[in-house]
């Protein structure tokens, strides 16, 4: 679990887990549609990302982001304490929290999820990226003075200082032109799964249990 279980009622924990699965399903569908030429601004995941960087989002970026969403979904249900590892994972949880809020309202149990932001996020500096009025704060001297870390587009998949490792897929610098990240050491012969394998396995599992 990303947060201390005793800080959140069971219904909120369940709503977050349910919302994570819904968001992941939507974004997996996005991958297939983007591969067929869907404009990124029509993808579901576009709503979870800063609009000002829309021209820089492509299929490779979408694959990496979906891997981060999947990682966060797993962390929400892990029996062990987990931390968000990078800004992209914060974007992922931000989308999941929004979906959980909607689910709770539909279920007639609206609740303030402010504790999630306090417990799970490193900070909420990423909110600057969603407000045009702040301009390019991540590239400015003001941003440097405020110590706004990891807000530059190239740093979204970089691991936070206190969480040195990100998922091996987004840490694969030989494939990705977007960034270079930390990755836990792999044993001889061990290879990171590709997102294509991950998507195929996920859909096969759902088909077999549907």
C-alpha positions as CSV (number, residue, x, y, z in Angstrom):
1,X,0.0,0.0,0.0
2,X,1.2,3.5,-0.8
3,X,-0.4,4.9,2.3
4,X,-0.7,3.7,5.9
5,X,-3.8,1.5,5.9
6,X,-4.9,2.8,9.2
7,X,-5.2,6.3,7.8
8,X,-7.9,5.4,5.2
9,X,-11.3,3.8,5.7
10,X,-11.7,0.5,3.9
11,X,-14.2,1.9,1.4
12,X,-11.6,4.5,0.3
13,X,-8.9,1.9,-0.1
14,X,-11.3,-0.2,-2.2
15,X,-12.4,2.8,-4.3
16,X,-8.7,3.6,-5.0
17,X,-8.0,0.0,-6.1
18,X,-11.2,-0.1,-8.2
19,X,-10.4,3.2,-9.8
20,X,-6.9,2.0,-10.6
21,X,-8.2,-0.9,-12.6
22,X,-10.6,1.3,-14.5
23,X,-7.9,3.8,-15.3
24,X,-5.5,1.1,-16.4
25,X,-8.2,-0.5,-18.7
26,X,-8.9,2.9,-20.3
27,X,-5.2,3.6,-20.9
28,X,-4.5,0.1,-22.3
29,X,-7.3,0.8,-24.8
30,X,-5.6,4.1,-25.5
31,X,-2.4,2.3,-26.5
32,X,-4.2,0.3,-29.2
33,X,-6.0,3.3,-30.5
34,X,-2.8,5.5,-30.5
35,X,-1.0,2.8,-32.5
36,X,-3.8,3.1,-35.1
37,X,-3.3,6.8,-35.4
38,X,-5.6,8.4,-32.7
39,X,-4.5,12.0,-32.0
40,X,-3.1,12.1,-28.5
41,X,-5.4,14.8,-27.3
42,X,-8.3,12.4,-27.9
43,X,-6.8,9.7,-25.7
44,X,-8.2,9.2,-22.2
45,X,-4.8,9.6,-20.7
46,X,-4.5,13.1,-22.1
47,X,-6.7,14.3,-19.3
48,X,-4.2,13.1,-16.7
49,X,-1.2,15.0,-18.2
50,X,-0.3,18.7,-18.5
51,X,-1.8,20.0,-21.8
52,X,1.1,22.3,-22.5
53,X,3.3,19.4,-23.4
54,X,0.7,17.8,-25.7
55,X,3.0,18.1,-28.8
56,X,5.7,16.0,-27.1
57,X,3.5,13.1,-26.2
58,X,3.8,10.1,-28.6
59,X,3.2,6.3,-28.6
60,X,6.5,5.6,-26.8
61,X,5.6,8.1,-24.1
62,X,2.2,6.6,-23.8
63,X,3.6,3.1,-23.3
64,X,6.0,4.4,-20.5
65,X,3.1,6.2,-18.8
66,X,0.9,3.1,-18.9
67,X,3.7,1.1,-17.3
68,X,3.8,3.7,-14.5
69,X,0.0,3.5,-14.1
70,X,0.2,-0.3,-13.8
71,X,3.0,0.1,-11.2
72,X,0.9,2.4,-9.1
73,X,-2.1,0.1,-9.4
74,X,0.1,-2.7,-8.0
75,X,1.5,-0.4,-5.3
76,X,-2.0,0.5,-4.1
77,X,-2.7,-3.2,-3.5
78,X,0.7,-4.3,-2.3
79,X,0.7,-5.6,1.3
80,X,4.0,-3.9,1.8
81,X,4.6,-0.1,2.2
82,X,5.4,1.5,-1.2
83,X,6.5,4.9,-2.4
84,X,5.7,6.7,-5.6
85,X,9.0,6.6,-7.5
86,X,8.8,9.4,-10.1
87,X,6.6,12.3,-11.3
88,X,4.9,10.1,-13.9
89,X,3.7,7.8,-11.1
90,X,2.3,10.9,-9.3
91,X,0.4,11.8,-12.5
92,X,-0.9,8.3,-12.5
93,X,-2.1,8.4,-8.9
94,X,-3.6,11.8,-9.5
95,X,-5.7,10.3,-12.3
96,X,-6.7,7.4,-10.0
97,X,-7.7,9.6,-7.1
98,X,-9.9,11.6,-9.4
99,X,-11.6,8.5,-10.7
100,X,-12.0,7.2,-7.1
101,X,-13.6,10.4,-6.1
102,X,-16.1,10.0,-8.9
103,X,-16.8,6.3,-7.9
104,X,-17.4,7.3,-4.3
105,X,-19.9,10.0,-5.4
106,X,-21.7,7.5,-7.7
107,X,-21.9,5.1,-4.7
108,X,-23.5,7.8,-2.6
109,X,-20.4,8.0,-0.3
110,X,-18.7,11.3,-1.3
111,X,-15.6,12.0,0.8
112,X,-12.7,14.3,0.8
113,X,-9.6,12.5,-0.4
114,X,-7.1,15.1,0.9
115,X,-5.4,12.6,3.1
116,X,-4.3,10.7,0.0
117,X,-2.4,13.7,-1.3
118,X,-0.8,14.2,2.2
119,X,0.2,10.6,2.6
120,X,1.0,9.4,-0.9
121,X,2.6,12.2,-2.8
122,X,6.1,13.6,-2.3
123,X,4.5,17.0,-2.7
124,X,2.0,18.6,-5.1
125,X,4.5,20.7,-7.0
126,X,3.3,18.8,-10.2
127,X,0.1,20.9,-10.0
128,X,2.1,23.9,-11.3
129,X,2.3,22.1,-14.7
130,X,-1.5,22.1,-15.1
131,X,-1.9,25.8,-14.7
132,X,-1.0,28.0,-17.7
133,X,-0.6,31.0,-15.5
134,X,2.6,29.6,-14.1
135,X,4.2,29.4,-17.6
136,X,7.4,27.5,-17.8
137,X,8.0,27.6,-14.1
138,X,9.9,24.2,-14.2
139,X,12.5,25.9,-16.5
140,X,12.8,29.2,-14.6
141,X,15.0,30.6,-11.9
142,X,12.0,30.8,-9.7
143,X,11.4,27.1,-10.0
144,X,15.1,26.5,-9.2
145,X,14.8,28.8,-6.2
146,X,11.7,26.9,-5.0
147,X,13.5,23.7,-5.5
148,X,10.8,22.3,-7.8
149,X,12.3,18.9,-8.6
150,X,11.6,16.6,-11.6
151,X,9.1,19.0,-13.2
152,X,11.0,19.2,-16.5
153,X,9.5,17.0,-19.2
154,X,12.8,15.1,-19.5
155,X,12.7,14.3,-15.8
156,X,9.2,12.9,-15.4
157,X,10.4,9.3,-15.4
158,X,13.5,10.1,-13.3
159,X,13.4,8.4,-9.9
160,X,13.0,10.6,-6.9
161,X,16.0,11.0,-4.6
162,X,14.5,8.9,-1.8
163,X,13.2,6.2,-4.2
164,X,16.2,5.3,-6.4
165,X,14.5,2.8,-8.8
166,X,11.8,3.1,-11.3
167,X,10.2,0.3,-13.3
168,X,12.8,-1.4,-15.6
169,X,10.7,-0.5,-18.7
170,X,10.9,3.2,-18.2
171,X,14.5,2.9,-17.1
172,X,15.6,1.3,-20.4
173,X,17.6,4.2,-21.8
174,X,18.6,2.2,-24.9
175,X,15.0,2.4,-26.1
176,X,13.7,5.7,-24.8
177,X,14.8,9.1,-26.2
178,X,12.9,10.8,-23.4
179,X,15.2,10.3,-20.4
180,X,17.7,8.2,-18.5
181,X,16.7,6.7,-15.2
182,X,17.8,4.6,-12.3
183,X,17.0,0.9,-12.5
184,X,17.6,-1.9,-10.0
185,X,20.4,-4.2,-11.0
186,X,19.3,-7.3,-13.0
187,X,20.8,-10.8,-12.6
188,X,22.6,-12.4,-15.6
189,X,20.0,-13.4,-18.2
190,X,17.2,-11.4,-16.6
191,X,15.4,-9.1,-19.0
192,X,12.7,-6.5,-18.4
193,X,9.3,-7.4,-19.9
194,X,8.3,-5.2,-22.8
195,X,5.1,-3.3,-22.6
196,X,3.8,-5.3,-25.5
197,X,4.2,-8.5,-23.5
198,X,2.6,-6.8,-20.5
199,X,-0.5,-5.6,-22.5
200,X,-0.9,-9.0,-24.2
201,X,-0.8,-10.8,-20.9
202,X,-3.2,-8.4,-19.3
203,X,-5.8,-8.8,-22.0
204,X,-5.4,-12.5,-22.1
205,X,-6.0,-12.7,-18.4
206,X,-9.1,-10.6,-18.7
207,X,-10.3,-12.7,-21.6
208,X,-9.9,-15.9,-19.7
209,X,-11.7,-14.6,-16.6
210,X,-14.4,-12.7,-18.4
